[in-house]
């Protein structure tokens, strides 16, 4: 399925979970704090802005936010929280679409770069970020670490989260570096609801090479938005790339 087919009206209306999940204060707060710190007095551009989970609280802090988003239903959901004058959005693919002006920060949160399903598209995304940044600007990417160490020979799926009423599992195609995330939600009845999304997983070292191809240097990498040390056991990372000021 194409990304615009996955992020349809139903997905957009179900995406926001105020106060819980990725909207929980302990999850969202540190991300907004860090991005606001990076922004300083400049403006920021969010690739795949979605329903404005991060953009809306950033704008409420006085940070000028612009977005690029492929899904019109996701933009419609954003518009219930902020109008075009508050958070302008360009409709298009984050690998190719351009927004007016330049920015202090371009950012991609919650694994969104993996929605681009080829290496070429992911490299193009880095180059698109670079062309939107001022000298010394930063490209911030939040991404999960592929959990292939949990995948024994012959097994194609990993359950990465399980709780009452929810099971999340990933199925891997290690030859093509593809993964499909399956989200099962259910109650005490016999029926379950399934949402699936395809991704191309990226190792941190490969991400760094993509950055180099676009003229970036790795500035920092932490396990989360709070600045926790990134180790071999970290399940995700926040990587910050910068454009050298002498280029």
Secondary structure, 3 states (H helix, E strand, C coil): CCHHHHCCHHHHHHHCCCCCHHHCHHHHHHHHHHHHHHHCCCCEEEECCCCCCCHHHHHHCCCCEEEEECCHHHHHHHCCCCCCCCEEEEECCCCCCCCCCCEEEEEECCCHHHHCCCHHHHHHHHHHHHHHEEEEEEEEEEEECCCHHHCCCCCCEEEEEEECCEEEEEEEECCCCEEEEEEEEECCCCCEEEEEEEEECCCHHHHHHHHHHCCEEEEEEECCCCCCECCCCCCEEEEEEEECCCC
